[in-house]
Amino acid sequence: MTSQNPILNLWATTTLFGNVYDDYIKRFDFNYNELACFYSLYVFGQCTQKQICNEWLLPKQTINTLCKSFIAQGLIEIVPHTGDKREKVLTLTEKGKEIAKPMIEPLLDIEKQAVKDFGDERMQKLVNEFQEFQLTFNATFLKSIGE
């Protein structure tokens, strides 16, 4: 269903895009939040809970609870942090890598192929335009509420 409101159409499209990830991860008996954690740790090697939250726009408490569970299951571990000692740097354990690899590797291949099929240049333009529109929308919003 298409709306006359382009913002609603954009919102619906991005929601459908996210649903693909949600449907994909259900095949492995995990949920979207768990995918976020596995994906970030697999792709980046190590990261903080805050980085996962920022990358996937998830609440801190959600990721904190999930990470505690993954630590208890032996899927991730805390590694020493060279900077802020309050931040917990996480990495996948060998067991975590064994679980993540068959989920994340095919997903990365799908993402690469989709970008290739769409076109690298078109993809970069789409991302740039979307980011520019988000900045415009945010500025307009803040102006309208007096901030």
C-alpha positions, 0 to 999 in steps of 0.5 A: 500500500502506498501513501500520499505521504513520502515520509510514510512510504520511506518508513514503510520501505525501511521497515520492510528492509529490516524485516528481511533481516528479521525473517533471515535470522529466524531460520537460525532460531535467533532474533533480530537483537541477537543477530545484531550482536553476532553480526557486529562481533563477527564483522568487527572482531571486537566492539563495545555494547555501546557500539552495537547499540549505536550501529543497530539503534537498539536500547542499551539495556537490551544489548546489556541483557543479551551480552550477559546471556551470551557470556554465560553461554560461552559465546562471547567474552570480555577482553581488555580495553586499552582506553576507557576501563568502564567500557566492556570490549566484547569478542566472540569465543571459538564457540561463538564464532562456530555459531555465528559463521554459518549465519553471518557469512551467507548474510554478508554474501547476500548483502554484497550481491544485492549491492552489486545487483543494484550497482555500487554507484547507485548504492552510494548515491542512495545512502548519501541521499538518505543521510542528507534527508535524515539531517534535513528532517532532523533540523526541520524537526528541531526547528519546529519544536524550538530547539 
